[in-house]
């Protein structure tokens, strides 16, 4: 008989078997181990790098944002979620309260998280009450004059000629000329 002294990375009677180095080594972050001669390498998924895929190169590949938000890579380790309307929080996991709390008939959502009263209403804690008199100072903007409706259930603003809108807050951009 004879005895072969195998080079590193091989075994067997005739040194015909490549030792599977992946049996004792693994890749991180779902990387695939590739056996080589007396060595191994890792095939990393997109967004990971390094000898054993230990470094993150794009945190967005993990889909950290919720509720259909868009992930924006800031650095190899950091990201920011751009939330769709109606959601907030670092991962867009919180429902914005504004859309559900604003009283639809009297208020509207401003900047997606603040309820604001409509022009002919004023804030009364969580609610918006209709304004029925002209006692609120500067109710009509830009020099407009406040008048009580004939049936006394509201008001209207008489606007100067360069302004329009419910409270005279919209600038007139063009005028029709008569020939």
N, C-alpha and C positions, 0 to 999 in steps of 0.2 A: 503494500500500500504506500500511499503518499499523502502528504498533508500540505495543502496550499496555505500560504500566508497571504490573506486578502488585503488589497489596498483599502484605505479608508473609504467607507461608504458602500462596501460590498461584503457579502457573506455567501455561504453555501459551500458544498464540497469542492466545486471548481470556481468559486468566487463569481458565480453567474447571477447572483441575486443582488439587485440594488436595494439597500436598506431604505425602507420608507421612513424618511425623516419627519413626515407629517404625523406619524403615530405619536410622537412625543412633543410636537409643537403645534400650536393652533394660531389662527389669525383672528384678530378682533373685528368687531362690527360686521359680521357675516362675510368677511373676506374668504376667498378660496385658497387653501394650501396647495402648492404645486411642489411635488417631490423632485429634487435635483440630486446630483451625485454628491453625497456627503454634505448636503445642504437642502434648503427649501426656500421658497419665496411665497409671497402672498399676492394674490390678484385681488385688489381692493375694489369695492363698489364705488360708484361715483360719489364724490363728496368725502372720501377718506384716502389717506396716504400713509407712508411709513413702512418699515420692514414688516410689521405685523398689522398694518392698517390701523395703527393706534392714534393717528392724527386726523382730526376733522378738518376738512378744507372748505366745506360748505354746509353750515348747519341747517339750511333749508331742505336738504334731501331727506331729513327725518320728518318732514311735514309737521312742524311744531304748532302751526297756526290752525285755529279751529273755525268752524262756521263759514267756510269758503273764503277765508282771508288770504291775502297774498303775502308770501314770505319774501322779505328783502334782506339779502346778505349784507351785513355791515363789515365784519371781519371773518376770519376763519372760524371763530368760536361764537360770534354774536350775530343776532338777526333782529329784525323788527317786523311785526305783523301789521299790515295795512288792512284795517277792519272794514267789512262792508257796512253799509248803513244799517243801523239798528243794533250794532255790537260794539263792545269796548273791552279794555283790559289788555295786558301784555300779550296774550295769545288769542284775543278776541273771543274769550269764553263767557263774558258777561253780556247780558242783554241790556241795552241802553234803556233807562227808565223813561226817558222823555217821550218816546213814541207811544208808550202805553198809558202814560199819566196825563198828557195834555188833553184837556176837554176839547174835543174836535170842533165844537160849534163856536167856541169863544177864544181859543188860543191855538198857537202853532209852535212847532219845534224850531228852535234857533240853535245852530251849531250842533245839532243832533242830541244835545243833552240839556237844554234849558227850555222850559215852557214860557212863552211870552204871550201876553194878551194881545188880541187884535186891536187895531187902532180905536175902535169905538167902545172899548171895554177897559176896565182898570182892575188891577190885581187886588184880590181880597183873600190873602193867604194862598191856599191851594187852588182857588177858583178865580174866574174872571167875571166880574159883574158888568152889565151894560151900563154905560154912562148915559144918564137921562137929563143931566143939567149941565150948565156951562160953568160950574163952580171950580173946576180944576184949572189952575193957572196954566197958561200957554198950551191949552188943549189943541187949539188950531195953530199949526206951525207957520213960520215965515210971514207973520203979520196977518194971518187969516182971522176972520171974525166968527165967533161961535154964536149960533142961534138955536133956540129950542124948537123942536118940531111942533106943528100945530096941535097934534093930539097928545103932546107932552110925554111921549114915550121914548124920546131920544133927542138927538141934536144933529145939526149939520154945520159944516164950516163953509163960510163964504171966503174963497181964496183970492189973493191978489192975482193980477193977470198973468204973471210968470209962473204960477204954481197951480197944481191940481191935486186930486186924490182926496180920500176921505178926511184927512187931517192936514191937507195942503203941504204934504211932504214930498211930492213928486214935481220936479222941475219940468216945465213945458219945454220940449226940445224943438218944436217947430210950430209955426202958425200958418194957417191957410190965409192967403190973401185974396181979396175979392177984386176982380178987374172991372 
